[in-house]
Amino acid sequence: MTKTLSRDWWRGCVIYQVYPRSYQDTSGDGIGDIRGIIQRLDHIASLGVDAIWLSPFFKSPMADFGYDVSDYCDVDPMFGTLSDFDELVDLAHAKGLKIIIDQVISHSSDQHAWFKESRSSRDNPKADWYVWADPKPDGTAPNNWLSIFGGPAWEWDSTRRQYYMHNFLASQPDLNFHSADLQAAILDTVRFWLDRGVDGFRLDTVNFYVHDKLLRDNPPLKLSVEDGNFMGVDAPDTNPYGFQDHLYDKSQPENIVFLQRLRALMDEYEGRTTVGEVGDGRRSLKTVAAYTNGGDKLHMCYTFDMLGAEFSAEHFRRSIANFQSVVKDGWVCWSFSNHDVERHVSRWKRQGDDPDHLARFAVTMLSSFRGSICLYQGEELGLEEAEIAFEDLTDPYGIRFWPAYKGRDGCRTPMVWEREAHHAGFSDALRTWLPVPDSHRILAVDQQDHLSGSMLNHYRETLAFRKSHASLIDGPMTFLETNGDLLAFIRGERDERLLFVFNLDREPVEWTPPSDLAIAEVVRLHGFAPAWQDGTVLLTGLDAFCARLV
């Protein structure tokens, strides 16, 4: 049995994230859809990835573009039908691709039938399915909790004459996981998709499910030199959400019990997986350890460690080494970009950098890390963050904090398939939901697909290299001491040990491996050609070296 068919196919897998609104429009409304993803499956399969993560496609009023679900068991008409989804699953499986869907269960839309019933009175069957609380005697909110999208995390409801909690938009009320009935209903929706053949779930804001029953105030965040500045890890530093130490509005111990119930359900099905998104500031690794250890909760998690602006050998070494030391028997999924952050080439580019070379370097480095990895649509083309005019913004987060923070629209623009086609082949509509940047057209798939040495083919070569070496799938990772801004480590043991060295500096550097390492042969990494002279590695700026050890 091959690894991709085994129960643990997810260990060391490569996941490709599709943001359905922006992938391919087949209906002519300027918004991508499920049939568009079906149309482009061959492109995804050609990359050599193992799974597709689909951002939300459920019924929704789209206040937060699908992360506000009004029906967990149906497809929004703008994306297609359940039959379209079933066809996508079948065709993906026929091409050897798994399907992971985004499960957004920390909150729903205020248009969900559950919330409409819950807000109707204080004694209806779903009265406790959301987080309701009485006001303080002066009529103000129950405590000082803040919404990530700005303002208090509480909204007054005139029917119940109570406040309800929302970690995001006021139209995204938080579900109350202290309710056993609510948990059961959520698990029923998970089973619905498992029965349709879904291979896994990406769990949005997985540490936000449970809140403190006592509704205690969060204290202010106290920063120290040792801690570093964690403001901006879960929210940009223009957002007062980062001023609080979020002890009580998320990451509560009772969450473990629900995750165990979820895992028990997942284990009823063969070869399914879960990957949780953990945004918990400086406590993220501790939370990941609690959520993934023991084999009875989540299969893997990812944090925001590598989704920020820091680009240095020390940062990557610290992120991975800390994970390996804290999370003993759990698993991680690393990524550099997704639908919520500025594209990594733009985040890490310095004056004078060649963005094309930086993108090649980044994916080569990411593909050598221990853990599963996630790629975001368009990065295989080398796309940078798009500049979006204020009048074209759609993201409520960006609109709220403009101009200091421009939001998430710049990483969500449509895929570019054909350079000269209308809207670069994304849509036949007069207008698309976000504009297609002219700067992206020159990087369209049809410009790179059959071009030797293109970014697209660099991704294919790099992922093929990763898949061809068992040590890169699940082998151990041991760091070595270096000089300069070098990241050096060994992957694997016994039958295969590979030495990797990455120069994150823009200047040339020399490095001599420890004397107890015997190099059997230099291994060519696609797109890189460092010198190996008299036992010394000579690396140019943003250069990479690999060798097989005896």
N, C-alpha and C positions, 0 to 999 in steps of 0.2 A: 504493500500500500504506500503510495507517495505521501509526502508530508501534507500536501494541500488537501488530501482526503481524510487525514487523520483527525482525531479529536482535538489535538493541540496544534492545528494548522495555523493558529493565530500567533504562536510564539515565533517571533522573528519575521512575521509577514510584512508585506508592503501594502498599505491601504491608500487608495486614491479618492480624495474627497470631491464629490460633485455637488455644486450649488445649483439645484435644478432651474431656478429662475434665469440663470445666466449661461446655461450650457448649449442648448439648441432649441429654437422655437420652430414647431411644425404647424401650429394652428394659425399663425399670422397675427397674433395679438401683441407681439413684441416682448413676450415673456416665455422663457424656456419651459419645456414640459417633458413628461415621461417618454412620449414617443420620440422626442428629440434625443434623449439618452439612449434609447434603443438604436436609433439611427447612427449614433457615434460609438457603439460598443466596440467596434473593431479598433478604433483608435485607442481606447482604454486597454484592450487586450494586448495591443502591440507594444505597450510600455513594459509588459512583463510584471504587472502588479498582481496581487493575490485577491484583493477585495475592493469593492466600491462602497464608500460611505456616502449615503444620500442625505443631504440636509432636508429639513421637513417639507413634506408634500401633502400633509393632512389638511382637512377642511379648516379654514381659518379666515378671519376678517383681515388678516395680513397687516395688522398694526405694527408688528415686529417681523414681518415677512415669514410667517409660518411658525415662528417660535411662540405664537399665541394660538394654541390649538382649540378649535371649537368642537371637533369630533375626532377622537383618537383612532377610530376604526373605519375611516373612509378617506378617499383622495379628494383634494379640492378640485373642482371642475376646471380651474385654470391649468392644472397639471395633467388632467386626464381622468381615467376611471380605474376602479379596482382591476378590471380586466387588463388594462394597459400595464398596471403594476405586475400582475401575475405573469404576463408575457415577458416583461423585463427580467423577472427572476428566472424564468425558464431559459431564456436566451443567454443570460449571464452565466448560469450554471453550465450550459452547453459549451461555453467558451472557457470554462475553468475558473470563473470569477465568482467570489462570494458576494452577498449583498448584506450590508450593515445599514440599518436605518437609524435616524436621529430620534431618540425617545425623549420628549420634552415633558417631564412629569413633575417637576418641582412646582409648576404653575400651569394654569390653563388660560384660555381667553375668557373674558367676562361674558362672551356670547355662548359659552358652553352650557348645555342644558343642566349640568350639575350645578353651576354657579347660579343660574337663574332660579333654580329651586331653592338653593341654599340661602339666597338673599331674600326670599319671599317671606320668611318668618323665622322666629327663633326656635320653633319646635317641629319643623318639617323633617322628614327622614334623612335629608342631607344637610341639616342645619350645621353640623360640625365637620363637614367635608372641606371647609376652607377655614382660614385663620381669622376669626372674629374676636374683637375685644371692645370692652366699654371704654368710653373716653375718660380722661381724668376729670375731676370735679369741675375744672374750669373749661371743659369742652375740648381741650387739646388732645393730641394723639397719645396712645397708651404709653409710649416710651420714645427713646431718641433714635430708633433704628432708621437708617437711610436707604433710599432706593439707589441702585447703581445708575439708573437713568436720570437721577436728579431729584432733589427734594425728599420729603419724608417717605418712609416705606409704608404709610398708612393712608387710606382713602375713606372718607365718610360715606356711609350709605344711609340714605334718608328713610328707607323702608324698615330696615332692622334697627335703625338708630344706633348703629355701632360702626366702628372702623373695621376695615379688612386690610390685611397685610399684602403688600406687593413688593418684591425685591427688584422688579423692573418697571415696566409701564403700569400706570393705574389700571389699565385694561388687561393686566396679566395677574389676576389674584392668585396668591399662593395656596396650594393644596395643603390640607392639614393631615400630615402623616401620623399624628397621634390617634387618628381614627382608624380602627381596624377595618371598618367597612370600606373606607376610602382605599386603604391598601389593597383590599381584595378586588375592588373595582379596577384599580390600576393594573394589577396582575392579570386580570381578565383581558385587558387590552393588549398586554404583552403576548399572552397566549394566542390572541387573534392573529398576530403577525407571524408568530412561530409556526402556526398551523398553515400559513400561506407560504412557508419555505424560507423565511428570512433567516440568515445565518448569524446575525448578531445585532447588537444595539450599541450605538454611541449614546451615552447617558449625559444629557446636557445638565450642567450645574449639579452634579450628583451629590455634592456635599451641602446643598441648599434644601434638601427635602424636609428636614426636621428642625424646628425652632425650639427655643427654650420655653417650656410651659409657663414659667413664672414671668416671662416677658421682661426680664431684667435689662436695664440700660447697658449698652456697650460702653466700655471705658475708652478714653482717648488712646490713640496709638503712641506708645513711647518708643522712640528710636534710639539706638545706641550705635557706636562705631562698629561693634561686632555684628550687630544685626544687619547693618546696611540699610539703605532706604528702600523699604518695600512698598511705599506708596507708588501706585502705578502698575503694580503686578496684576491686581484684580481690576483696576480702573485707572484711567489716565490721571496724572497729577493735577489736572485742572478740576478734578471732581472731588468734592468734600467727603465722598464715601471713603476715600483713603485716609481720612483723619481718624477713623475709629479702629479700635482693635475688636474684630468681629467675633467676640466670644460667645454670643448668645443667639444671634440671628441665623446661624448656620453651623455645620459640622458638630452637631450634637450626638452624644453617644448612642441614643436610641436609633440613629440611622443604621447602625450595624445590624440590628435585628431585621429591618426591612430588606437590607441587601442580602442577608442570609435567606430570606423567603424568596427573593428574586432568583438567587443562585439555585435554590432547590427546584424552582420551576424550569430554569434553563437546563438543568441536568436531566430533566425528563426527555430532552431532545438530543439527538446525536450531533456532536461537533459544532455547537453554537458558542458564541462568545459575547462578552460585554467589555466595553472600554469606557471608563468614566472620566468626565472632565472635572478636575479638581482645581478650584480657585480659592485658595486659603492662605494667601500671603506667605509669611515665613513658616507657617505650620503645614504647608502643602505636603511635604514629604512624610511627616508624621501621619497625616490623614491618608495618604496613599498607602502607607504601610498597614494602617488599620483596615483599609478597605480591600486590600488584595492578599493579605497573608492567610494562611490556614487552608486555602483551597475551597472555602465555603462561602465566598463573597464574590467580588468582581474578579474577572480574569486579568484585567490590566487597567491602568489609569494613565492619564497624561496631565501634566501641570503646565504652567505658563513660563517655566524656567527659560526655555529657548525661544519664546515668542516675544521677547523684549528687544531692546536696542543694544544690549551688551554683546560684543563680538571680540572675544579674546580666548586664548588657550586656557588661561586660568578659570574663566567662567565655565567653559564646557567641561573642563576637568572636574571642577568643583561640583557642578550639577550632576554629573554621572557618578562620581565617587561618592557623593552624599547619598544618592539614591541607592547605590550598591551597599553602603554601610548601614542604612536605616531600614531599607525594604529587603529583608532577608530572603523571603520566599515568594515575593510578589513579582509582577512584571510591569514594564513601562512601555509606553508608546511615545516616541519622540517626533516632533514636527517643528518646522521652522516657520510655516505660514498656515493660515486658515482664513475663514470668512469673517473673522472678528478683528484681525490685526493687519497693520500695514505689511505689504509683501516684503519678504525678508531681504531681497536684493536692495530695495529702497531703504530699509531700516539700517542696513550694514554698510552701504556704499559710502566711501569717503571721496573727497575731492581728488580727482586724478584716476580713480578706479575705472577699470573696464567692467561694466556691469555684466557683460556676457561671461567674462572669465570668473568673476565673483560667483555667479550662479553655478557654473560648472564645479568650482571648488566646493561650494556649499553642499551640493547633493552628493558629491564624492565623499565628503566627510560624514554627512548624515548616514549614508549607506554603510559606513564602516562601524557605526555605533552598535552596542549591544542593546537589544530591545526590538520591538516592532517600530516601524516608521510610517508616517502619514505624509502624503504629498497632496498639495492643494491644486486644483485645476488651474492650468495656465502657467504654473511654475515650470512645467516641462518645456515651455516655449521661451522661458527667460523673461516673462512679463514683469515689469516694475509697477509700482503703485500708480494708478491713474489719477490725474488732476481733475477734480470735479468742481464745476462752478457752483456757487451757493444756490442758484436758482434751479439746478439740476439735482440737488440733494434729495434723497428719499429717506435716509436713515434717521429715525427720531433721536437717536443718541447723538449723532453729529450735529443735527439741527439745534439740539438743546445746548450743546457746549461750544458751538461755533463762536469765534473763529480759532480759539486756542486749540480746539480738538475738532478735526474735520470728519470724524466718524468713520464708518466702515464701508461706505460706498466705493471708495477708491480701490478696494481689493475685490469688489463684487461685480465689476463690469463684465459684459458678455465675452465669451470665448471668441477667438478670432480663427476662423477656419479657412477662408479664402481671401487673399489680400485685396483683390479687385472687385469682389462681390458686394452687393448691397448689404450694409451692416456687417461686412466681413464674413458673410455666409451664415450669420447667426439667425437672422430673421428676414422675412419679406415685408414686415410691417413698415408703415410710414415712419413710426417712431418706436424705439425700444425703451424698456423701463429705465435703463441707464444708458447713457451714450457709449458708443464704441470709440475709444480714443484712436486717433490717427497714428499715434506712436506705437500702438499695438499691431496695426495692420501689417507692418513690414515683418512681423514675427509670426504671421499666420501659419497654420499647419501646412498648407499647400506650398509654402515657401521653404519648409524645413524637412518635410516628410522623406523625400528621396535625396536629400543633400548630405553627402558624407561630411561629417564634422559639424553638423548643425547641433544646436542645443537639444532639440528633440531626440536626435540619435545619440547624443551624449547620455541623456537619461536612460535610453534603452540599453546602451552598452553598460552603463554603471549598474543598473538593476540586474542585468544578466550576470555581471561579475559577482554581485552579492549572492544571487541565487545559486551560483555554481560552487560556492565555498561553504561547506557545512559549518565551519568555524564562525562565519558571519551571521548565521541564522540563530544559533543558540550557544555559541562558545563563550567562555569567560573573557573578561576584558581587564587587562592589568596595565596600569599606567607606569611610565618611566620618567625619571628626572630629565629635564631638558634645560637648555639655555634659550634666551630670547623668548619670543612669543610662539613657541613650538608646543604642539600637542602630540605626544608620542605614546603609543600603547601597543600591547600584544593582544591579538584575538586568537582564541583557540588553545588547544593543549594536545599532547600526545601525537596523534596522526598528522595534525596540521596546525602550525603556529605561524601567524602572519604578523609582521611588524608594520605598523603604520606611523608615518610622521607627517604632520600638517604644519606648514608655516603660515600662521595667521597674520604675520607682519607683512608690510608691503615692501620691505627691504630684503635683500639676499641674506642668508644665514648658513653657517656650517654646523653640522652636528655629528658627533662621533658616538656610535652605539656603545653601551657598556661592553667591557671586554669579555664578559661571560656569555654574550650572545653571538652565536655562529650563524652567519648568513649563508644559506645554501644557494639562493639565486634572487636576483632583483625581479620583481613582478611588475609588469607594465600596468599602470592605471590609465584608463582611457583619457586622453587629453593632457597628460602630464609626462614630462621627461626630465626629472632631476638627474644630476650627475652623481655617480658613485665612484669615488677615487680614493685608493689607498685606505679603505676602511672608513671613509668620511662621506657623509651625505651633503651634497651642495644643493641648496634649495633657493630658488628665486622667490620673489614675493608671491603670496597666495599659491604656493606650490605644494605638491603632495608626493610622498614616497611610500612604496610598499615593497617588502621583501619576505621571502619564505625562509623561516629559520630551520636550522638542522634539528 
